[in-house]
Amino acid sequence: MANPTNQGQICDLVDSPLENLSAGAYLSQRFRARFYLFSIVMNALTRCLDTYWSSSIGKKLIVALTGIVLVAFLAGHLSGNLLMYVGRDAFNEYAHFLHTMLHGAGVWIARVVLLTMLVLHVAATISLTRQNRAARKQSYEYKATIQASKSSRIMILSGLTILAFVVFHILHYTVRVDPALAKIGANDPYGMVILGFQNPLVVVFYVIAMSLLCSHLSHGVASIFQTLGLRSKKAQGLIRQFSLVYSFAIWGGFISIPIAVLTGFLKY
């Protein structure tokens, strides 16, 4: 196979006179030239993405953009979960809608997108933390935590704990590794939630994970505004209040359901 190394050679491959080549050879050369051009574009794109990922600014923007998606998901997910207080029929209709949206493909598209956002968010956050620690070791002999809030200092720990909780939550209510939940969940998602939260250990783990999520969000939501250049001195206080209110609303809404089940307020 020819391996053109400059623009003139590529043009020679694409524009070779038809009368000098058989039809098969002519089409083959055009295909080879276009494939080579495609490989050049892909290589350039790969190098661009690699450079973008390697920069701290690029990773911060990835964390911010994926964070927006995850923050929006939490609000939507909580809205659906609160239908537990409306009743069995309302919650079961909501669950049925999710699993039949786009002929069943909608829920899987959402899962793939959310999983991708979560992986990118966690990977970029861990990478940024490592870069920051390496930079501090080179510049200081002590740990620079003076300006860091308590929430920001435990971002990695809370993030990894939340990730572990997400895996558990998926196995618990989506994959349904528990045969009892799998049996009831197919026809009665409302009953499945009630049964799942009757285990005190599950409720304790759920409350701990959501509390860490609240701490994570209280710092993360404000960081999104800062990364996107939307945080000014005048708006700083308002953004901070919004982050705290949003975090508390998410925390209170999510933990209220397992607590309501465990205390008997929500019954099967």
C-alpha positions as CSV (number, residue, x, y, z in Angstrom):
1,M,0.0,0.0,0.0
2,A,1.3,3.5,-0.8
3,N,2.1,5.7,2.0
4,P,1.9,9.4,0.9
5,T,3.8,11.8,3.0
6,N,2.7,15.2,1.6
7,Q,-0.2,17.0,0.2
8,G,1.0,16.6,-3.4
9,Q,1.2,12.8,-3.1
10,I,-2.3,12.7,-1.6
11,C,-3.6,14.8,-4.5
12,D,-1.8,12.5,-6.9
13,L,-3.7,9.5,-5.4
14,V,-7.1,11.3,-5.5
15,D,-6.7,12.9,-8.9
16,S,-4.9,10.3,-10.9
17,P,-6.3,10.3,-14.5
18,L,-8.9,7.7,-15.0
19,E,-7.6,6.7,-18.4
20,N,-4.3,5.6,-16.9
21,L,-5.9,3.3,-14.3
22,S,-8.4,0.5,-14.4
23,A,-11.6,1.2,-12.6
24,G,-10.7,-1.0,-9.7
25,A,-7.3,0.5,-9.3
26,Y,-8.7,4.0,-9.5
27,L,-11.3,3.4,-6.8
28,S,-8.7,1.6,-4.7
29,Q,-6.4,4.6,-4.8
30,R,-9.2,7.1,-3.9
31,F,-10.2,4.9,-1.0
32,R,-6.6,4.7,0.2
33,A,-6.2,8.5,0.0
34,R,-9.4,9.2,1.8
35,F,-8.5,6.6,4.5
36,Y,-5.1,8.3,5.0
37,L,-6.8,11.7,5.3
38,F,-9.2,10.3,7.8
39,S,-6.3,8.8,9.8
40,I,-4.6,12.2,9.8
41,V,-7.7,13.9,11.2
42,M,-8.2,11.2,13.9
43,N,-4.6,11.4,15.0
44,A,-4.9,15.2,15.2
45,L,-8.1,14.9,17.2
46,T,-6.5,12.3,19.5
47,R,-3.5,14.5,20.2
48,C,-5.9,17.4,20.8
49,L,-7.9,15.5,23.3
50,D,-4.8,14.1,25.0
51,T,-3.4,17.7,25.4
52,Y,-6.8,18.9,26.7
53,W,-6.9,16.1,29.2
54,S,-3.3,16.6,30.3
55,S,-4.0,20.3,31.2
56,S,-5.5,21.2,34.5
57,I,-7.8,23.7,32.9
58,G,-9.2,20.9,30.6
59,K,-9.8,18.5,33.5
60,K,-11.4,21.3,35.5
61,L,-13.8,21.9,32.7
62,I,-14.6,18.2,32.4
63,V,-15.3,18.0,36.1
64,A,-17.6,21.1,35.8
65,L,-19.5,19.9,32.7
66,T,-20.0,16.3,33.9
67,G,-20.9,17.8,37.3
68,I,-23.8,19.8,35.7
69,V,-25.2,16.6,34.2
70,L,-24.9,14.7,37.5
71,V,-26.4,17.6,39.5
72,A,-29.4,17.8,37.2
73,F,-29.8,14.0,37.4
74,L,-30.0,14.1,41.2
75,A,-32.8,16.7,41.1
76,G,-34.7,14.6,38.5
77,H,-34.1,11.4,40.3
78,L,-35.3,12.8,43.6
79,S,-38.4,14.2,42.0
80,G,-39.3,10.7,40.8
81,N,-38.5,9.1,44.2
82,L,-40.7,11.5,46.1
83,L,-43.7,10.0,44.3
84,M,-43.4,7.3,46.9
85,Y,-45.3,9.7,49.2
86,V,-48.0,10.1,46.5
87,G,-48.8,6.4,46.5
88,R,-48.1,3.0,45.0
89,D,-49.9,3.7,41.7
90,A,-48.1,7.0,41.1
91,F,-44.7,5.5,41.7
92,N,-45.3,2.4,39.7
93,E,-46.5,4.5,36.7
94,Y,-43.4,6.5,37.0
95,A,-41.2,3.4,37.0
96,H,-43.2,2.0,34.1
97,F,-42.6,5.2,32.1
98,L,-38.9,5.0,32.7
99,H,-38.6,1.4,31.5
100,T,-40.8,1.9,28.4
101,M,-39.5,5.3,27.3
102,L,-38.3,5.0,23.6
103,H,-39.4,1.4,23.6
104,G,-37.2,0.5,26.5
105,A,-34.1,2.1,25.0
106,G,-34.4,5.4,26.9
107,V,-33.5,4.0,30.3
108,W,-30.4,2.3,28.9
109,I,-29.3,5.4,27.0
110,A,-29.6,7.4,30.2
111,R,-27.6,4.7,32.1
112,V,-24.8,4.8,29.6
113,V,-24.6,8.6,29.6
114,L,-24.7,8.8,33.4
115,L,-22.1,6.1,33.8
116,T,-19.8,7.9,31.3
117,M,-20.3,11.2,33.1
118,L,-19.6,9.6,36.4
119,V,-16.4,7.9,35.3
120,L,-15.1,11.0,33.6
121,H,-16.0,13.1,36.7
122,V,-14.2,10.8,39.1
123,A,-11.2,10.2,36.9
124,A,-10.7,13.9,36.2
125,T,-11.2,14.8,39.9
126,I,-8.6,12.2,41.1
127,S,-6.1,13.3,38.4
128,L,-6.5,17.0,39.4
129,T,-6.0,16.1,43.1
130,R,-2.8,14.2,42.2
131,Q,-1.5,17.2,40.1
132,N,-2.3,19.6,42.9
133,R,-0.5,17.5,45.5
134,A,2.5,17.2,43.3
135,A,2.6,20.9,42.7
136,R,2.4,21.6,46.5
137,K,5.2,19.2,47.3
138,Q,7.4,21.1,44.8
139,S,6.5,24.5,46.1
140,Y,5.9,24.0,49.9
141,E,7.3,22.0,52.7
142,Y,3.9,21.8,54.4
143,K,0.4,20.9,53.3
144,A,-1.4,23.9,51.9
145,T,-4.9,23.5,53.4
146,I,-5.4,27.0,54.8
147,Q,-7.8,28.2,52.2
148,A,-9.4,24.8,51.6
149,S,-12.8,24.1,53.2
150,K,-13.5,20.9,55.1
151,S,-15.7,19.8,52.2
152,S,-13.0,20.3,49.6
153,R,-10.5,18.4,51.6
154,I,-12.6,15.2,51.7
155,M,-13.8,15.5,48.1
156,I,-11.9,12.4,47.1
157,L,-13.0,10.3,50.1
158,S,-16.6,11.3,49.7
159,G,-16.5,10.8,46.0
160,L,-15.1,7.3,46.2
161,T,-17.6,6.4,49.0
162,I,-20.5,7.8,46.8
163,L,-19.1,5.7,43.9
164,A,-19.2,2.6,46.1
165,F,-22.8,3.5,47.1
166,V,-23.8,3.9,43.4
167,V,-22.5,0.4,42.7
168,F,-24.4,-1.0,45.7
169,H,-27.5,1.0,44.8
170,I,-27.5,-0.4,41.2
171,L,-27.0,-4.0,42.4
172,H,-29.7,-3.5,45.0
173,Y,-32.5,-1.9,43.0
174,T,-31.5,-2.1,39.3
175,V,-29.8,-5.5,38.9
176,R,-31.7,-6.8,42.0
177,V,-29.2,-9.4,43.2
178,D,-31.6,-10.1,46.1
179,P,-34.1,-12.7,44.9
180,A,-36.9,-11.2,47.0
181,L,-36.4,-7.8,45.4
182,A,-36.2,-9.3,41.9
183,K,-39.4,-11.2,42.4
184,I,-41.5,-8.2,43.6
185,G,-39.7,-5.5,41.5
186,A,-40.9,-6.7,38.2
187,N,-44.5,-5.9,38.9
188,D,-44.4,-3.6,42.0
189,P,-41.5,-1.2,42.2
190,Y,-43.2,0.6,45.1
191,G,-43.2,-2.6,47.1
192,M,-39.6,-3.3,46.1
193,V,-38.5,0.0,47.6
194,I,-40.4,-0.7,50.8
195,L,-38.9,-4.1,51.1
196,G,-35.4,-2.9,50.3
197,F,-35.4,-0.3,53.0
198,Q,-36.7,-2.5,55.7
199,N,-33.1,-3.6,56.4
200,P,-31.6,-1.2,58.9
201,L,-28.0,-1.7,57.7
202,V,-29.1,-0.7,54.2
203,V,-30.7,2.5,55.6
204,V,-27.6,3.4,57.6
205,F,-25.4,3.0,54.6
206,Y,-27.8,5.0,52.5
207,V,-27.9,7.9,55.0
208,I,-24.1,7.9,55.4
209,A,-23.6,8.0,51.6
210,M,-26.2,10.7,51.1
211,S,-24.6,12.8,53.9
212,L,-21.2,12.5,52.1
213,L,-23.0,13.5,48.9
214,C,-24.3,16.6,50.6
215,S,-20.8,17.5,51.7
216,H,-19.5,16.8,48.2
217,L,-22.3,18.9,46.6
218,S,-21.8,21.9,49.0
219,H,-18.4,22.4,47.5
220,G,-18.9,21.0,44.0
221,V,-21.9,23.1,43.0
222,A,-20.1,26.3,43.9
223,S,-17.0,25.0,42.0
224,I,-19.0,24.6,38.8
225,F,-19.8,28.3,38.8
226,Q,-16.2,29.2,39.5
227,T,-14.8,27.0,36.8
228,L,-17.2,28.4,34.2
229,G,-16.3,31.9,35.2
230,L,-19.7,32.7,36.6
231,R,-18.6,33.4,40.2
232,S,-17.9,37.0,41.1
233,K,-17.3,38.7,44.4
234,K,-20.8,40.0,44.4
235,A,-22.4,36.7,43.5
236,Q,-20.1,34.6,45.7
237,G,-22.4,34.7,48.7
238,L,-25.5,33.9,46.7
239,I,-23.8,31.0,45.0
240,R,-22.6,29.6,48.3
241,Q,-26.1,29.9,49.7
242,F,-27.6,28.2,46.6
243,S,-25.0,25.3,47.0
244,L,-25.9,24.8,50.6
245,V,-29.7,24.9,50.0
246,Y,-29.5,22.6,47.0
247,S,-27.3,20.2,48.9
248,F,-29.6,20.2,51.9
249,A,-32.7,19.7,49.8
250,I,-31.1,16.7,48.0
251,W,-29.9,15.2,51.3
252,G,-33.3,15.7,53.1
253,G,-35.3,14.4,50.2
254,F,-33.3,11.3,49.6
255,I,-32.9,10.2,53.2
256,S,-36.5,10.9,54.1
257,I,-37.7,7.8,52.1
258,P,-35.7,5.1,53.8
259,I,-36.3,6.7,57.2
260,A,-40.0,6.9,56.4
261,V,-40.0,3.2,55.5
262,L,-38.0,2.2,58.6
263,T,-40.2,4.1,60.9
264,G,-43.4,2.8,59.4
265,F,-44.6,6.0,57.8
266,L,-44.4,4.4,54.3
267,K,-45.8,0.9,54.4
268,Y,-46.1,-2.0,52.0
